[in-house]
Amino acid sequence: KYRSSKEADCILGGFARTHASALGEADLEGLAQILQRDDPEIFAWMDAPQTAPAEMNQELLKRIKDFAKTAHNKSDL
């Protein structure tokens, strides 16, 4: 399934392709929760003007954000 924006497909899909096999159950559940949210909300969390809800896996969000920053420079997206 594709998301509504190409950027979200690249970031979230790239993260999943790169890290899914190493994610534990809690991280996989967290990723599923993130994928249920709308792209603008996810991007607001990535840009940090808006804090993600407490029930979201904050460490996983940080790892996705870090992936997006480094992958952009290495063309891993």
DSSP file with accessible surface (Angstrom, degrees, kcal/mol):
  #  RESIDUE AA STRUCTURE BP1 BP2  ACC     N-H-->O    O-->H-N    N-H-->O    O-->H-N    TCO  KAPPA ALPHA  PHI   PSI    X-CA   Y-CA   Z-CA
    1    1 A K              0   0  242      0, 0.0     2,-0.3     0, 0.0     0, 0.0   0.000 360.0 360.0 360.0 135.7    0.0    0.0    0.0
    2    2 A Y        -     0   0  196      1,-0.1     2,-0.1     2,-0.0     4,-0.1  -0.694 360.0-130.9 -94.8 148.6    1.3    3.4   -0.9
    3    3 A R        -     0   0   51     -2,-0.3    -1,-0.1     2,-0.3     6,-0.1  -0.258  33.7 -96.5 -84.8-178.4    0.9    6.4    1.4
    4    4 A S  S    S+     0   0  108     -2,-0.1     2,-0.4     1,-0.1     3,-0.1   0.705 104.9  47.4 -78.9 -16.2   -0.5    9.8    0.2
    5    5 A S  S  > S-     0   0   23      1,-0.1     4,-1.9     0, 0.0    -2,-0.3  -0.961  70.6-138.1-129.1 146.0    3.0   11.3   -0.3
    6    6 A K  H  > S+     0   0  159     -2,-0.4     4,-2.6     1,-0.2     5,-0.2   0.866 105.5  58.7 -63.7 -36.1    6.1   10.1   -2.1
    7    7 A E  H  > S+     0   0  116      1,-0.2     4,-2.8     2,-0.2     5,-0.2   0.912 106.4  46.7 -61.6 -44.1    8.2   11.5    0.7
    8    8 A A  H  >>S+     0   0    2      2,-0.2     4,-2.5     1,-0.2     5,-0.7   0.904 110.9  52.8 -65.6 -40.8    6.5    9.3    3.3
    9    9 A D  H  X5S+     0   0   42     -4,-1.9     4,-1.6     1,-0.2     5,-0.5   0.933 112.8  45.4 -57.2 -44.6    6.7    6.3    1.1
   10   10 A C  H  X5S+     0   0   37     -4,-2.6     4,-1.8     3,-0.2     5,-0.2   0.940 119.0  39.3 -66.8 -47.7   10.5    6.9    0.8
   11   11 A I  H  X5S+     0   0   26     -4,-2.8     4,-2.4     2,-0.2     5,-0.2   0.974 125.1  34.3 -69.3 -55.5   11.2    7.6    4.4
   12   12 A L  H  X5S+     0   0    8     -4,-2.5     4,-2.4    -5,-0.2    -3,-0.2   0.910 122.5  46.5 -70.7 -39.9    8.9    5.0    6.1
   13   13 A G  H  X<S+     0   0   20     -4,-1.6     4,-2.8    -5,-0.7     5,-0.2   0.914 113.3  49.3 -67.2 -41.5    9.4    2.4    3.3
   14   14 A G  H  X S+     0   0    0     -4,-1.8     4,-2.2    -5,-0.5    -2,-0.2   0.915 111.9  48.6 -63.2 -42.6   13.1    2.9    3.3
   15   15 A F  H  X S+     0   0    1     -4,-2.4     4,-2.8    -5,-0.2     5,-0.3   0.941 112.7  48.2 -61.6 -46.6   13.3    2.6    7.1
   16   16 A A  H  X S+     0   0   31     -4,-2.4     4,-2.4     1,-0.2     5,-0.3   0.927 112.6  47.9 -62.1 -45.0   11.2   -0.6    7.0
   17   17 A R  H  < S+     0   0  175     -4,-2.8     4,-0.2     1,-0.2    -1,-0.2   0.891 118.4  41.3 -61.9 -39.3   13.3   -2.2    4.2
   18   18 A T  H  < S+     0   0   72     -4,-2.2    -2,-0.2    -5,-0.2    -1,-0.2   0.866 132.0  18.1 -77.9 -36.1   16.5   -1.4    6.0
   19   19 A H  H >X S+     0   0   64     -4,-2.8     3,-1.6    -5,-0.2     4,-0.7   0.532  89.5  98.8-118.4  -9.2   15.5   -2.2    9.6
   20   20 A A  G >< S+     0   0   41     -4,-2.4     3,-1.2    -5,-0.3    -3,-0.1   0.867  83.6  54.9 -55.5 -40.9   12.4   -4.4    9.7
   21   21 A S  G 34 S+     0   0  125     -5,-0.3    -1,-0.3     1,-0.3    -2,-0.1   0.756 111.6  45.5 -67.4 -19.7   14.3   -7.7   10.1
   22   22 A A  G <4 S+     0   0   84     -3,-1.6     2,-0.3     2,-0.1    -1,-0.3   0.468  89.3 107.4-100.9  -1.6   16.1   -6.3   13.2
   23   23 A L    <<  -     0   0   15     -3,-1.2     2,-0.1    -4,-0.7    -3,-0.0  -0.581  62.0-137.4 -81.7 137.8   13.0   -4.8   14.9
   24   24 A G     >  -     0   0   39     -2,-0.3     4,-2.5     1,-0.1     5,-0.2  -0.241  34.8 -90.8 -80.8 177.8   11.6   -6.4   17.9
   25   25 A E  H  > S+     0   0  146      1,-0.2     4,-2.6     2,-0.2     5,-0.2   0.901 125.9  51.4 -59.5 -43.3    7.9   -6.9   18.6
   26   26 A A  H  > S+     0   0   67      1,-0.2     4,-2.3     2,-0.2    -1,-0.2   0.906 111.8  47.4 -63.4 -40.2    7.4   -3.6   20.4
   27   27 A D  H  > S+     0   0   31      2,-0.2     4,-2.7     1,-0.2    -1,-0.2   0.888 110.8  51.1 -68.8 -39.1    9.1   -1.7   17.5
   28   28 A L  H  X S+     0   0   83     -4,-2.5     4,-2.3     2,-0.2    -2,-0.2   0.916 111.8  47.4 -64.2 -40.2    7.0   -3.5   14.9
   29   29 A E  H  X S+     0   0  110     -4,-2.6     4,-2.1    -5,-0.2    -2,-0.2   0.904 112.2  50.8 -65.6 -39.9    3.9   -2.6   16.8
   30   30 A G  H  X S+     0   0    3     -4,-2.3     4,-2.3     2,-0.2    -2,-0.2   0.902 109.0  50.6 -63.0 -41.3    5.1    1.0   17.1
   31   31 A L  H  X S+     0   0   14     -4,-2.7     4,-2.6     1,-0.2    -2,-0.2   0.919 108.3  52.5 -64.0 -40.8    5.8    1.1   13.4
   32   32 A A  H  X S+     0   0   50     -4,-2.3     4,-0.8     1,-0.2    -2,-0.2   0.909 109.4  50.0 -61.3 -39.7    2.3   -0.2   12.7
   33   33 A Q  H >< S+     0   0   87     -4,-2.1     3,-0.7     1,-0.2     4,-0.4   0.911 110.3  49.6 -64.2 -43.1    0.9    2.6   14.9
   34   34 A I  H >< S+     0   0    0     -4,-2.3     3,-1.8     1,-0.2    -2,-0.2   0.923 106.3  56.0 -61.7 -43.2    2.9    5.2   13.1
   35   35 A L  H 3< S+     0   0   69     -4,-2.6    -1,-0.2     1,-0.3    -2,-0.2   0.710  98.5  63.0 -65.4 -18.0    1.7    4.0    9.7
   36   36 A Q  T << S+     0   0  157     -4,-0.8    -1,-0.3    -3,-0.7    -2,-0.2   0.640  91.0  86.5 -78.7 -14.7   -1.9    4.5   10.9
   37   37 A R  S <  S-     0   0   60     -3,-1.8     2,-0.1    -4,-0.4    -3,-0.0  -0.445  88.8 -98.0 -86.4 160.6   -1.3    8.2   11.2
   38   38 A D     >  -     0   0  118     -2,-0.1     4,-2.1     1,-0.1     3,-0.5  -0.459  31.3-117.0 -76.5 148.5   -1.7   10.8    8.4
   39   39 A D  H  > S+     0   0    7      1,-0.2     4,-3.0     2,-0.2     5,-0.3   0.885 112.0  54.7 -54.7 -46.3    1.5   11.9    6.6
   40   40 A P  H  > S+     0   0   98      0, 0.0     4,-1.9     0, 0.0    -1,-0.2   0.897 109.1  49.4 -58.7 -35.6    1.2   15.6    7.7
   41   41 A E  H  > S+     0   0   50     -3,-0.5     4,-1.7     2,-0.2    -2,-0.2   0.934 111.8  47.8 -67.2 -44.0    1.1   14.5   11.3
   42   42 A I  H  X S+     0   0    5     -4,-2.1     4,-2.1     1,-0.2    -1,-0.2   0.932 111.4  50.5 -62.8 -43.9    4.1   12.2   10.9
   43   43 A F  H  X S+     0   0   52     -4,-3.0     4,-2.2     1,-0.2    -1,-0.2   0.866 105.4  56.8 -65.1 -33.4    6.1   14.9    9.1
   44   44 A A  H  X S+     0   0   19     -4,-1.9     6,-1.2    -5,-0.3     4,-0.6   0.900 108.5  47.5 -62.8 -37.9    5.3   17.4   12.0
   45   45 A W  H  < S+     0   0   16     -4,-1.7     3,-0.4     1,-0.2    -2,-0.2   0.878 110.7  51.7 -68.4 -38.0    6.9   14.9   14.4
   46   46 A M  H  < S+     0   0   16     -4,-2.1    -2,-0.2     1,-0.2    -1,-0.2   0.867 112.5  44.7 -67.8 -35.2    9.9   14.5   12.1
   47   47 A D  H  < S-     0   0  124     -4,-2.2    -1,-0.2    -5,-0.2    -2,-0.2   0.512 106.1-134.4 -86.5  -7.6   10.4   18.2   11.9
   48   48 A A  S  < S+     0   0   60     -4,-0.6    -3,-0.2    -3,-0.4    -4,-0.1   0.498  74.0 114.6  69.3  11.4    9.9   18.5   15.7
   49   49 A P  S    S+     0   0  105      0, 0.0     2,-0.4     0, 0.0    -4,-0.1   0.810  84.1  42.0 -75.4 -22.1    7.5   21.5   15.9
   50   50 A Q  S    S-     0   0   89     -6,-1.2     2,-0.3    -9,-0.1    -2,-0.3  -0.966  85.8-133.6-122.6 134.0    4.9   19.1   17.2
   51   51 A T        -     0   0  117     -2,-0.4    -6,-0.1    -3,-0.1     3,-0.1  -0.685  26.3-115.7 -86.3 138.9    5.6   16.4   19.7
   52   52 A A        -     0   0    9     -2,-0.3    -1,-0.1    -7,-0.1     6,-0.1  -0.379  44.1 -87.0 -67.7 150.1    4.3   12.9   19.0
   53   53 A P    >   -     0   0   34      0, 0.0     3,-2.0     0, 0.0    -1,-0.1  -0.213  37.6-114.1 -57.1 149.6    1.6   11.6   21.5
   54   54 A A  T 3  S+     0   0   93      1,-0.3     4,-0.3    -3,-0.1    -2,-0.1   0.794 113.2  63.4 -58.5 -29.9    3.1    9.9   24.5
   55   55 A E  T 3  S+     0   0  122      2,-0.1    -1,-0.3     3,-0.0     2,-0.2   0.647  85.2  93.9 -74.2 -10.5    1.6    6.5   23.5
   56   56 A M  S <  S-     0   0    7     -3,-2.0     2,-1.2     1,-0.1     3,-0.1  -0.498  95.2-100.8 -79.4 151.4    3.8    6.5   20.3
   57   57 A N     >  -     0   0   37      1,-0.2     4,-2.3    -2,-0.2     5,-0.2  -0.586  39.9-171.5 -74.0  96.7    7.1    4.7   20.4
   58   58 A Q  H  > S+     0   0   87     -2,-1.2     4,-2.2    -4,-0.3    -1,-0.2   0.873  81.1  52.0 -63.2 -40.0    9.4    7.8   20.9
   59   59 A E  H  > S+     0   0  108      2,-0.2     4,-2.2     1,-0.2    -1,-0.2   0.911 110.1  49.4 -64.7 -40.5   12.6    5.9   20.5
   60   60 A L  H  > S+     0   0    0      2,-0.2     4,-2.5     1,-0.2    -2,-0.2   0.928 109.0  52.3 -64.7 -42.7   11.4    4.4   17.2
   61   61 A L  H  X S+     0   0   10     -4,-2.3     4,-2.6     1,-0.2    -1,-0.2   0.908 109.0  50.8 -59.2 -40.8   10.3    7.8   16.0
   62   62 A K  H  X S+     0   0  109     -4,-2.2     4,-2.9     1,-0.2    -1,-0.2   0.916 109.7  50.0 -63.1 -41.6   13.8    9.1   16.7
   63   63 A R  H  X S+     0   0   72     -4,-2.2     4,-2.5     2,-0.2    -2,-0.2   0.897 111.3  48.4 -65.4 -38.3   15.4    6.2   14.8
   64   64 A I  H  X S+     0   0    0     -4,-2.5     4,-2.7     2,-0.2    -2,-0.2   0.931 112.3  49.3 -65.8 -42.9   13.1    6.9   11.8
   65   65 A K  H  X S+     0   0   55     -4,-2.6     4,-2.1     2,-0.2    -2,-0.2   0.935 112.5  47.1 -61.4 -46.0   14.0   10.6   12.0
   66   66 A D  H  X S+     0   0   60     -4,-2.9     4,-2.4     1,-0.2     5,-0.3   0.898 111.3  52.3 -62.4 -40.7   17.7    9.8   12.2
   67   67 A F  H  X S+     0   0   12     -4,-2.5     4,-3.5    -5,-0.2     5,-0.4   0.931 107.7  51.6 -59.6 -45.7   17.3    7.4    9.3
   68   68 A A  H  X S+     0   0   18     -4,-2.7     4,-1.6     1,-0.2    -1,-0.2   0.902 111.3  47.6 -61.0 -40.2   15.7   10.0    7.2
   69   69 A K  H  X S+     0   0  124     -4,-2.1     4,-0.8    -5,-0.2    -1,-0.2   0.931 120.2  36.0 -66.5 -47.2   18.5   12.5    7.8
   70   70 A T  H  X S+     0   0   75     -4,-2.4     4,-1.0     2,-0.2     3,-0.3   0.888 115.6  53.3 -77.3 -36.6   21.3   10.0    7.0
   71   71 A A  H  X>S+     0   0    0     -4,-3.5     5,-1.8    -5,-0.3     4,-1.1   0.867 101.4  61.2 -67.8 -33.6   19.6    8.1    4.2
   72   72 A H  H  <5S+     0   0  134     -4,-1.6     3,-0.4    -5,-0.4    -1,-0.2   0.898 107.1  45.5 -59.0 -37.5   18.9   11.4    2.4
   73   73 A N  H  <5S+     0   0  132     -4,-0.8    -1,-0.3    -3,-0.3    -2,-0.2   0.728 119.4  40.5 -78.2 -22.1   22.6   12.0    2.2
   74   74 A K  H  <5S-     0   0  134     -4,-1.0    -1,-0.2    -3,-0.4    -2,-0.2   0.341 106.8-119.2-107.4   2.8   23.3    8.4    1.1
   75   75 A S  T  <5 +     0   0  107     -4,-1.1    -3,-0.2    -3,-0.4    -4,-0.1   0.840  69.7 136.1  61.3  35.7   20.4    7.9   -1.3
   76   76 A D      <       0   0   71     -5,-1.8    -4,-0.1    -9,-0.1    -1,-0.1   0.454 360.0 360.0 -87.4  -2.6   19.0    5.0    0.7
   77   77 A L              0   0   66     -6,-0.5   -66,-0.1    -9,-0.1   -67,-0.1  -0.413 360.0 360.0 -78.6 360.0   15.5    6.4    0.5
